[in-house]
């Protein structure tokens, strides 16, 4: 015999008969993300950095990953697009490729001094964009929203 809790979990939050794709969580998250990225592109334009480049620079500055393949996994870019993005950042003098001493076939990525110096401007830009998008939310709502997203992302 199934418990009420199990039945509720199986039934989920959506119903196929009344489902409205544009109003469901996935498309809403996508639209919100796209708006944030568009806003960030505009905010970073004076620095000649795109939102996509911002993600790479901040990820490298936080030392979360050091390889192109690690970046690809972390930000869901295909390897060809990532190579072109790193090439552009390298030409701008923000990133450099460094061969590993222990295995010359492997290449690490690191920020240049100029790349490290631009980080505070990148963070200021994203803070400005996020604060604008979160206007009208109180602090508790923002913290709750972040917790909901963490829960969704953890599975």
N, C-alpha and C positions, 0 to 999 in steps of 0.2 A: 504494500500500500504506500502511495506517495504522500509525503508530508505537504502541507500548505506552502511551506517555504520553498521546497523543491518545485512545486507546480508554478509558483510565482516566478522563480528564476528561469524556468523553461519557457514561460510565456513571454518574458522580456518586457521591454518598455514600448515597443512598436507593434502595430498590427498591420498585416499586409493589406487588409481591406481599407484602412484609413490612412495609410502611410503617404506623407507628402514629402518627396525627396528634397525639395528646396528648404524645407523647414526642419529637417532632421539634423542631428549633431554633426555628421561628417561634412555635408555641404556648408553648414554654418561655420564650422571651424576652418574650412578651406577659404571661405570668403573673408573671414576675419584675418587669417594669415596673409592672404593676398593683399588686403588693404594695408596691413602693417608693413609688408615688403614694399608696396608702392610708396607709402609715406616715407619709409627709410631711404628708398632710392632718391627721393626728392631732397631729403635732409642731408644726404651724403654727397650730393652732386658737386658742391663746392670743393670737396676733397678728391674728386675724380675717383670715387669708390662706389661700387654698387652694393646693394643689400646682399647679393650672393657672395661678393668678395668680403664683405663685412663678416659673414658667417665663418669663412675660412680663416681670416685674420684673427678673429677672437678665439676660435678653436685652437689655432696654433699658439696664440699668446697664453692661453690657459693650460697649455701642454697636455691637452686631452689626447691628442694624437700627434704623430710626427711624420706620417707617411701619406702619400696621395691615396693609397688604397684605404687607409684608415679614415681619411676625410670622406672618401666616396661612401663608405658604409655609414658614417655618422650623419651625413647630410643628404644622402640618397641621390647623388649625382652619378652619371655614368663615367667611366674612366676617361673617355675621350673629352668630354666636357670639362672634367676636372683638370686634365692636362692643359687644355687651352686656358682655363682660369688661372692656373699656377703660372703659366707662361706670361700672362698679362701682369700678374702681381710681381713677377720677377723683373719684367721690363720696367715696371714702375719703381723698382728698387725697394719693395716692401718685404719680399720673400726671397730666400735663396735655397738652392738644392745643395745638399752636402752628402758626399759619399761616406758611408760608414767605414771606419777603419778596420773593423772586424770582418766585413763582408762587402767588398767593393761593388757587388752587384746591386746592393740595396742603397737607396737614396732617401735620406731624411730631409724634411722641410723645416726651416726655421725662419723666424722673423729677423729682418735686418734691424740695425739701430733705428732706421727711419720707420720701419714697420712697428717697432716697439713704441716709438714716440707718438705715432698716430692713434694708438689704442685709447688714450683718454678722450680724444675727440669722437671716436667711434662709440664709446660707451655713453658719452653725453648725448650723441645723436639718437641712439636707441632709447635712452631714458626719456628724452623729449617726446619721441613718437609714441612710446607706450603710455606715458602719462596723458598725452592727448587722447589716445584711444580709450583710456580707462577713466576719462573724466565722467563724473556722474556716479561712479562707483565709490563706495566708502572703503576704508582700509580692510575691514573685516570681509567685505565682499570680494575684494581682490585676492586676499589670502585664501578664502574658500574656493574661489575659481581656480587658483593655482593648485590647490590640493586636489580638486576634481580632475584637473588635467594630469597631474602626477599619477593619480589612481588609474586613469584611462591608459596612460602610457606605460604603466608597469606590467601589464599583462601581455 
